[in-house]
Amino acid sequence: MAPLTARAGSAPSSPPSLGSAGGEARSAAAELDPGTGRYVIGSLVEYRSRSSGNWILSKVEGFDERTKVYRLDVQQNAKPDRIRLRTDSGVPAGESAGQPQGQHTQQVAVAAAASTASVAAAAFAAAVASDTASVDALRNQVVKLQALNMALHEQLAQEITLKEGYYSEMCVYRDQLQCASEMHR
C-alpha cells in the first residue's frame, strides 16, 4: 500500500458554531488542504455507510496517494465521493438536500471558507454581545445540541438493529454449516 500523507502542523478541529447563515448550526471541524483540496488528517467529516446507507461521523486518519482513497476511523478504504463536510443539519455545507454529494469540488472549498468565516463572525459577535444575548445564544445551542443528540440516538438504534440482524444471520449460517459438515462425516 502507498504511504499515507499527512499535513504537518495541521490545526486541531474547531467546535461547532452558532450564527451561520439561516440560523443553522454548522461545524467547521472538517479542514481542507488548500494545496491539494483534500481533507486534513484529523478533520471530522461524515462518511456514507455502505451497510446502513446513513451518514456517520468519522475522523480522517490518512489518504492513500496510490489508490486515491481516505483512511477513516470507521472505514479503511473510503472513496472521496462517500465523504462530505461534517454538518449538524445532515446536509453538507453549500448543498441542498436534493443535490448529490460530489467529490472535492470548488463548491466544497468555498463552503469550508464560508464555514470558517461563520466561526470568526460568531466569535466576534459573542465577544461584543450583552450577557442576555449570550445566555439566549447558549440556550439556542443547547436546544440544537439536544436535537442532534436525539438524532444520533436514533441513528445508533438503527445501527444496533442492523448489527443484531447481521449477527442473527451469521448464527443461522453457522448452524447450517455445522449441519452440512455433520452430514459429510
C-alpha positions, 0 to 999 in steps of 0.5 A, spaced: 500 500 500 502 507 498 504 511 504 499 515 507 500 523 507 499 527 512 499 535 513 504 537 518 502 542 523 495 541 521 490 545 526 486 541 531 478 541 529 474 547 531 467 546 535 461 547 532 458 554 531 452 558 532 450 564 527 451 561 520 447 563 515 439 561 516 440 560 523 443 553 522 448 550 526 454 548 522 461 545 524 467 547 521 471 541 524 472 538 517 479 542 514 481 542 507 488 542 504 488 548 500 494 545 496 491 539 494 483 540 496 483 534 500 481 533 507 486 534 513 488 528 517 484 529 523 478 533 520 471 530 522 467 529 516 461 524 515 462 518 511 456 514 507 455 507 510 455 502 505 451 497 510 446 502 513 446 507 507 446 513 513 451 518 514 456 517 520 461 521 523 468 519 522 475 522 523 480 522 517 486 518 519 490 518 512 489 518 504 492 513 500 496 517 494 496 510 490 489 508 490 486 515 491 482 513 497 481 516 505 483 512 511 477 513 516 476 511 523 470 507 521 472 505 514 479 503 511 478 504 504 473 510 503 472 513 496 472 521 496 465 521 493 462 517 500 465 523 504 462 530 505 463 536 510 461 534 517 454 538 518 449 538 524 443 539 519 445 532 515 446 536 509 453 538 507 455 545 507 453 549 500 448 543 498 441 542 498 438 536 500 436 534 493 443 535 490 448 529 490 454 529 494 460 530 489 467 529 490 472 535 492 469 540 488 470 548 488 463 548 491 466 544 497 472 549 498 468 555 498 463 552 503 469 550 508 471 558 507 464 560 508 464 555 514 470 558 517 468 565 516 461 563 520 466 561 526 470 568 526 463 572 525 460 568 531 466 569 535 466 576 534 459 577 535 459 573 542 465 577 544 461 584 543 454 581 545 450 583 552 450 577 557 442 576 555 444 575 548 449 570 550 445 566 555 439 566 549 445 564 544 447 558 549 440 556 550 439 556 542 445 551 542 443 547 547 436 546 544 440 544 537 445 540 541 439 536 544 436 535 537 442 532 534 443 528 540 436 525 539 438 524 532 444 520 533 440 516 538 436 514 533 441 513 528 445 508 533 438 504 534 438 503 527 445 501 527 444 496 533 438 493 529 442 492 523 448 489 527 443 484 531 440 482 524 447 481 521 449 477 527 442 473 527 444 471 520 451 469 521 448 464 527 443 461 522 449 460 517 453 457 522 448 452 524 447 450 517 454 449 516 455 445 522 449 441 519 452 440 512 459 438 515 455 433 520 452 430 514 459 429 510 462 425 516 
